[in-house]
């Protein structure tokens, strides 16, 4: 693994608690795995990152670039659950890239 990769910094909000997160670019397959590991979240991301269960739903403010585009199963899964806000995302569909820099990720309850 390349140890010279840049760090990405953003904030995660869970039950009004703010957690500063600093992660190396590409250090996790996606945001869901980072959140599960760093915040020890039970029953989070049950489908393993395929965008079908919505147990990793978050509100993502300040996401930039290609990460702002919902792709694959994400739009259909969110629609089924009644989410219409553009900032509501499945964390399994967000990758650890510079697009997350400075963003605020709020965990949502199902």
C-alpha positions in Angstrom: 0.0 0.0 0.0 1.3 3.5 -0.9 1.9 5.4 2.4 2.2 8.7 0.5 -1.5 8.9 -0.3 -3.2 12.2 0.8 -5.5 12.3 3.7 -9.2 13.3 3.4 -10.8 15.0 6.4 -14.6 15.2 7.1 -17.0 15.2 10.0 -19.4 12.4 10.9 -22.4 13.3 13.1 -24.2 10.7 15.1 -26.8 11.5 17.7 -25.6 15.1 17.7 -22.0 14.0 18.5 -19.4 15.2 16.0 -16.5 12.9 15.1 -13.6 14.3 13.0 -12.5 11.6 10.5 -9.2 11.5 8.8 -8.6 8.7 6.3 -6.2 8.0 3.6 -7.5 8.3 0.0 -8.8 4.8 -1.0 -8.1 3.3 2.4 -11.5 1.7 2.6 -13.7 0.2 -0.2 -16.3 2.8 0.6 -17.6 5.1 3.3 -19.8 2.4 4.8 -16.8 0.2 5.7 -15.0 3.2 7.2 -18.0 4.2 9.4 -18.6 0.6 10.5 -14.9 0.2 11.6 -14.2 3.7 13.1 -17.5 4.2 14.9 -18.2 0.5 15.7 -21.7 0.6 14.2 -23.9 -2.5 14.7 -26.5 -3.4 12.1 -25.0 -0.9 9.7 -24.4 -1.9 6.1 -26.1 -5.3 6.3 -26.0 -6.0 2.5 -22.3 -5.6 2.4 -22.2 -2.5 0.1 -24.4 -3.4 -2.9 -26.9 -0.6 -2.4 -30.0 -2.7 -1.7 -30.7 -2.6 2.1 -30.3 1.1 3.0 -29.0 0.2 6.5 -26.1 2.6 5.8 -28.2 5.7 4.9 -26.6 9.1 5.7 -27.2 12.7 4.9 -24.1 13.9 3.1 -23.6 17.7 3.0 -20.8 19.2 1.0 -20.0 16.2 -1.2 -18.3 17.4 -4.5 -17.4 16.0 -7.9 -18.5 12.7 -9.2 -19.4 11.5 -5.7 -22.4 13.9 -5.9 -23.9 11.6 -8.6 -26.2 8.8 -7.5 -25.5 5.6 -9.5 -26.2 1.9 -9.6 -28.9 0.7 -7.1 -28.8 3.8 -5.0 -31.7 5.9 -6.5 -34.1 3.0 -6.6 -33.3 1.9 -3.0 -33.7 5.4 -1.7 -37.0 5.9 -3.6 -38.4 2.7 -2.2 -37.8 4.1 1.3 -39.3 7.5 0.5 -36.1 9.5 0.6 -36.3 12.4 -1.9 -33.6 14.8 -0.6 -30.5 15.0 -2.9 -28.2 14.9 0.2 -29.6 11.6 1.4 -27.2 8.9 0.3 -26.2 5.3 0.9 -22.7 5.4 2.4 -21.8 2.2 0.6 -22.0 4.1 -2.7 -19.6 6.9 -1.5 -15.9 6.2 -2.0 -13.0 7.6 0.1 -11.8 10.3 -2.3 -11.1 14.0 -2.3 -14.9 14.5 -3.1 -15.5 13.9 0.7 -13.0 16.6 1.8 -14.7 19.0 4.3 -18.1 17.3 4.1 -20.5 16.6 6.9 -21.9 13.1 7.1 -24.9 12.6 9.4 -26.0 9.1 10.2 -29.8 8.7 9.7 -32.1 6.3 11.5 -34.2 3.9 9.4 
